[in-house]
Amino acid sequence: MGETGPSCSRDNASLAVKVTDYQNRPIAGVDVKVDGVGEGTTDQNGLADFGDVAGGTYHITVWKEGYRPDPNAIAGPVVIAATVPDGSATVIPAQLAAFSENIIFVGSEMDYDSFWTKMMFISAAWFESTNGSEFRTADRKTIAYVDEGYTRFEKLTIDYLQQKQGFYVVKLAVSMDIVGALNDRLKPNSSGVKEYYLLQDVVFFSHGQPDAIKLNFNTSPDVNLSSSELGWVDTDIFMPGGRFFSYACRTGVASWDESFSSDQDANLDQSVAQQIANRLKVETHAFLTRSDYGKILRERSDSTAIADSLKKSRETADGTLIEIPPDHQGLPHPGLYKRRGARKEGTNEYALWRKAGGIRLPDSAPSPTGLTKGLHVFTPK
């Protein structure tokens, strides 16, 4: 309790402090100190009630770990000088701001596992980080990826996002790591000061099926976001206007059929995407069809020239990083040749990389038939 009291004292009044964020949502658990009166903590309505006080001017300090006094400040308290009129019931408003975070989730590629596809999820993440309209400016940006089946050369692309673009990097090894990355909202900055982040834009690049977003598809252990993991995700982690994007196959439907007469036949209301929208109270975008990553790294019309260039260079430089003019590289990856014809094509044991990252975001594929193409928007119900 401070030493200073009200500047004047006549008839009793009452004092409460109402703490909200900059979207006028109440913040619970805020420490409030009124000099000369006492200390309190806000309830679920953002209210700290100090009862009867003498009329006068009070100095009030409002603080919660990780919050800041305005959207452009560093973490710290709000200090207010407020006047309480004689005989009045006064509620003093105060505002605190959280920080914002964007997260890109990147799956492994162990299913197709070939020269043309190995880097498709990371390439899409690169495009999103610099060109994607979903990825708005935020205080913090994170890439969370499954470190499965990628070589050191391939993971240098993640290092670049960290060192040159300022991304924080999180490795995902099991399904609950996704939950942890979503729920971990109080984080130290580069100076060690803890800041509280709300999610703004979250994007998934991975495989998927009607029952889950699958970041380690066709490989063990599972790294999934399904209804099971979703039940562990906190419901208050997004800021107002936050958005969730899934570029995984079929996460907007709950049916495994391959042909439909309309979107509603695919049980959209029971889909993973709708479950995400409902639980997290956030606009969610997802494909009803499979996703098409085939044009992320190159135009298909360039495929023959890319393969021919790689094959010729391997005659003298096999097993090394190979430049493929004008835009690509071949990253050596021993054992990578799952695609039929890779040896004859000359692309076995290499992964394709475009030095500027992906060309575009994934598109929706033609199958299943009868469903609307493109990202479908799911709103909370």
JOVEN-V900748 format. One record per pair of residues at least 12 apart in sequence whose ideal C-beta (glycine too) atoms are under 6 Angstrom apart, sorted by the first residue. I is the first residue (numbers start at 1). J is the second residue. Records with the same first field share a line. If there is no record, write none. Layout:
I=J + J
//
This chain:
1=38
2=35 + 36
4=35 + 36
5=36
6=54 + 56
7=56 + 57
8=56
9=54 + 56
10=55 + 86
11=86 + 87
12=52
13=53 + 55 + 84 + 87 + 88
14=52 + 89
15=50 + 53 + 84 + 90
16=47 + 49 + 91
17=32 + 48 + 92 + 94
18=46 + 47 + 91 + 93
19=42 + 46 + 62 + 94
20=46 + 95
22=71 + 95 + 97
23=240
26=45 + 46
27=46 + 96
28=42 + 44
30=42 + 64
31=63
32=48 + 62
33=61
34=50 + 58 + 60
35=59
37=50 + 53
55=84 + 85 + 86
57=83
58=82
59=81
60=80 + 82
61=77 + 79
62=77 + 78 + 94
63=77
65=194
66=186 + 194 + 195 + 196
67=96 + 196
68=97
70=97
71=97
75=193 + 195
78=94
80=94
98=196 + 198
99=139 + 195 + 197
100=138 + 139 + 200
101=138 + 140 + 197 + 199
102=135 + 138 + 141 + 200 + 201
103=142 + 144 + 202
104=125 + 128 + 143 + 203
105=144 + 204
106=121 + 122 + 125 + 145 + 205
107=121 + 146 + 206 + 207 + 215
108=146 + 148 + 149 + 216
109=121
110=149 + 218 + 219
111=217 + 218
113=338
114=338 + 339
115=347 + 350 + 351 + 352
116=352
118=351
119=351 + 353
120=293 + 296
121=205
122=157
123=296 + 297 + 357 + 358
124=205 + 296 + 358 + 362
125=205
126=357 + 358
127=357 + 358
128=203
134=201 + 203 + 245
135=201
136=201
138=200
140=197
141=167
142=168
143=161 + 167 + 169
144=170 + 172 + 181
146=172 + 215 + 216 + 223
147=171
148=216 + 219
151=333
153=331
154=331
172=223
174=221
175=222 + 223 + 224 + 229
178=225
179=229 + 232 + 233
182=233 + 237
183=234
185=197
198=239
199=237 + 238 + 242
200=239 + 242
201=243
202=244
203=245
204=246 + 248
205=247
206=248
207=248
208=248 + 249 + 250 + 251
209=250
210=250 + 253 + 254 + 256
211=226
212=224 + 226
213=225 + 246 + 248 + 251
227=275
230=275 + 279
235=279
238=280 + 282
242=282
243=283
244=276 + 282 + 284
245=285
246=286
247=291 + 362
249=290 + 291
250=290
251=272 + 273 + 286
252=271 + 273 + 286 + 287 + 288 + 376
253=266 + 271 + 288
254=267 + 270 + 271
255=267
258=368
259=368 + 369 + 370
260=370 + 371
261=370
263=371 + 372
273=286 + 378
274=378
277=378 + 379 + 380
278=380 + 381
281=380
283=379
284=378
285=375 + 377
287=364
288=371 + 376
289=364 + 365 + 371
290=365 + 367
291=362
292=363 + 365
293=362
296=358
297=352 + 354
306=324 + 328
307=345 + 346 + 347
309=324
310=324 + 330 + 346
311=346
319=332
327=354
328=354
329=353
330=350
331=351 + 353
333=349 + 350 + 351
334=349
336=349
337=349
//
